[in-house]
Amino acid sequence: MKSAYDIILRPVITEQSMEAVEEKRYVFYVLPTATKTEIKAAVEEIFGVKVEKVNTIRMDGKVKQQGRYPAGRTASYKKAMVKLTEDSKTIEFFEGMV
């Protein structure tokens, strides 16, 4: 059985994801095999908040090349965009970054 800390790998810290924090939307890199219900339960367990909605997207790795040979790829990953309910508290981890 996967623990909550195995499912949520790390937060996504970008300008676009930090702007969404004001609307109680948070973005995380998650385990590629994790389902939306597992992600919802993991976020609620780790941060003690109420999750309204979870959207996920699978991102393929980019093709990268150094020199002439061989062409390689960066790692593929999965992101989850989590929206909290209006009555839920915010996630304290992101408060200092906005």
TORKOL-4160 file (C-alpha; in steps of 0.2 Angstrom, whole numbers, padded with zeros to 4 digits, m for minus):
98
<pt num="1" X="0000" Y="0000" Z="0000"/>
<pt num="2" X="0006" Y="0017" Z="m0005"/>
<pt num="3" X="0008" Y="0030" Z="0009"/>
<pt num="4" X="0003" Y="0048" Z="0006"/>
<pt num="5" X="0021" Y="0054" Z="0005"/>
<pt num="6" X="0024" Y="0041" Z="m0009"/>
<pt num="7" X="0010" Y="0049" Z="m0019"/>
<pt num="8" X="0014" Y="0067" Z="m0017"/>
<pt num="9" X="0032" Y="0069" Z="m0024"/>
<pt num="10" X="0035" Y="0088" Z="m0022"/>
<pt num="11" X="0026" Y="0105" Z="m0026"/>
<pt num="12" X="0027" Y="0114" Z="m0042"/>
<pt num="13" X="0035" Y="0131" Z="m0039"/>
<pt num="14" X="0032" Y="0142" Z="m0055"/>
<pt num="15" X="0025" Y="0159" Z="m0058"/>
<pt num="16" X="0009" Y="0152" Z="m0065"/>
<pt num="17" X="0006" Y="0140" Z="m0050"/>
<pt num="18" X="0010" Y="0153" Z="m0037"/>
<pt num="19" X="m0003" Y="0165" Z="m0045"/>
<pt num="20" X="m0016" Y="0151" Z="m0043"/>
<pt num="21" X="m0012" Y="0150" Z="m0024"/>
<pt num="22" X="m0023" Y="0165" Z="m0021"/>
<pt num="23" X="m0038" Y="0155" Z="m0028"/>
<pt num="24" X="m0034" Y="0140" Z="m0017"/>
<pt num="25" X="m0027" Y="0130" Z="m0032"/>
<pt num="26" X="m0011" Y="0120" Z="m0029"/>
<pt num="27" X="0000" Y="0110" Z="m0041"/>
<pt num="28" X="0010" Y="0095" Z="m0036"/>
<pt num="29" X="0021" Y="0082" Z="m0045"/>
<pt num="30" X="0013" Y="0065" Z="m0041"/>
<pt num="31" X="0017" Y="0047" Z="m0043"/>
<pt num="32" X="0013" Y="0042" Z="m0061"/>
<pt num="33" X="0002" Y="0028" Z="m0056"/>
<pt num="34" X="m0008" Y="0038" Z="m0043"/>
<pt num="35" X="m0027" Y="0040" Z="m0046"/>
<pt num="36" X="m0037" Y="0056" Z="m0042"/>
<pt num="37" X="m0045" Y="0048" Z="m0027"/>
<pt num="38" X="m0028" Y="0043" Z="m0020"/>
<pt num="39" X="m0021" Y="0061" Z="m0023"/>
<pt num="40" X="m0036" Y="0069" Z="m0015"/>
<pt num="41" X="m0034" Y="0057" Z="0001"/>
<pt num="42" X="m0015" Y="0061" Z="0001"/>
<pt num="43" X="m0017" Y="0080" Z="0001"/>
<pt num="44" X="m0030" Y="0079" Z="0014"/>
<pt num="45" X="m0020" Y="0068" Z="0025"/>
<pt num="46" X="m0003" Y="0078" Z="0023"/>
<pt num="47" X="m0009" Y="0096" Z="0024"/>
<pt num="48" X="m0026" Y="0094" Z="0034"/>
<pt num="49" X="m0037" Y="0103" Z="0021"/>
<pt num="50" X="m0053" Y="0099" Z="0012"/>
<pt num="51" X="m0050" Y="0095" Z="m0007"/>
<pt num="52" X="m0065" Y="0100" Z="m0019"/>
<pt num="53" X="m0057" Y="0094" Z="m0035"/>
<pt num="54" X="m0042" Y="0086" Z="m0043"/>
<pt num="55" X="m0036" Y="0088" Z="m0061"/>
<pt num="56" X="m0022" Y="0078" Z="m0067"/>
<pt num="57" X="m0011" Y="0078" Z="m0083"/>
<pt num="58" X="0003" Y="0067" Z="m0089"/>
<pt num="59" X="0018" Y="0076" Z="m0097"/>
<pt num="60" X="0030" Y="0066" Z="m0109"/>
<pt num="61" X="0048" Y="0069" Z="m0107"/>
<pt num="62" X="0056" Y="0081" Z="m0119"/>
<pt num="63" X="0069" Y="0075" Z="m0132"/>
<pt num="64" X="0086" Y="0082" Z="m0128"/>
<pt num="65" X="0102" Y="0080" Z="m0137"/>
<pt num="66" X="0120" Y="0084" Z="m0133"/>
<pt num="67" X="0131" Y="0085" Z="m0148"/>
<pt num="68" X="0127" Y="0073" Z="m0162"/>
<pt num="69" X="0123" Y="0057" Z="m0154"/>
<pt num="70" X="0113" Y="0050" Z="m0145"/>
<pt num="71" X="0097" Y="0059" Z="m0143"/>
<pt num="72" X="0089" Y="0056" Z="m0126"/>
<pt num="73" X="0074" Y="0060" Z="m0116"/>
<pt num="74" X="0070" Y="0069" Z="m0100"/>
<pt num="75" X="0059" Y="0059" Z="m0088"/>
<pt num="76" X="0040" Y="0059" Z="m0090"/>
<pt num="77" X="0030" Y="0065" Z="m0075"/>
<pt num="78" X="0012" Y="0067" Z="m0069"/>
<pt num="79" X="0005" Y="0084" Z="m0062"/>
<pt num="80" X="m0010" Y="0086" Z="m0051"/>
<pt num="81" X="m0019" Y="0103" Z="m0049"/>
<pt num="82" X="m0029" Y="0102" Z="m0033"/>
<pt num="83" X="m0043" Y="0115" Z="m0029"/>
<pt num="84" X="m0048" Y="0117" Z="m0010"/>
<pt num="85" X="m0065" Y="0120" Z="m0004"/>
<pt num="86" X="m0069" Y="0138" Z="0000"/>
<pt num="87" X="m0071" Y="0134" Z="0019"/>
<pt num="88" X="m0054" Y="0125" Z="0020"/>
<pt num="89" X="m0039" Y="0133" Z="0027"/>
<pt num="90" X="m0024" Y="0137" Z="0015"/>
<pt num="91" X="m0008" Y="0126" Z="0014"/>
<pt num="92" X="0005" Y="0135" Z="0025"/>
<pt num="93" X="0019" Y="0128" Z="0015"/>
<pt num="94" X="0015" Y="0140" Z="0000"/>
<pt num="95" X="0011" Y="0156" Z="0010"/>
<pt num="96" X="0029" Y="0162" Z="0011"/>
<pt num="97" X="0032" Y="0160" Z="m0008"/>
<pt num="98" X="0017" Y="0171" Z="m0015"/>
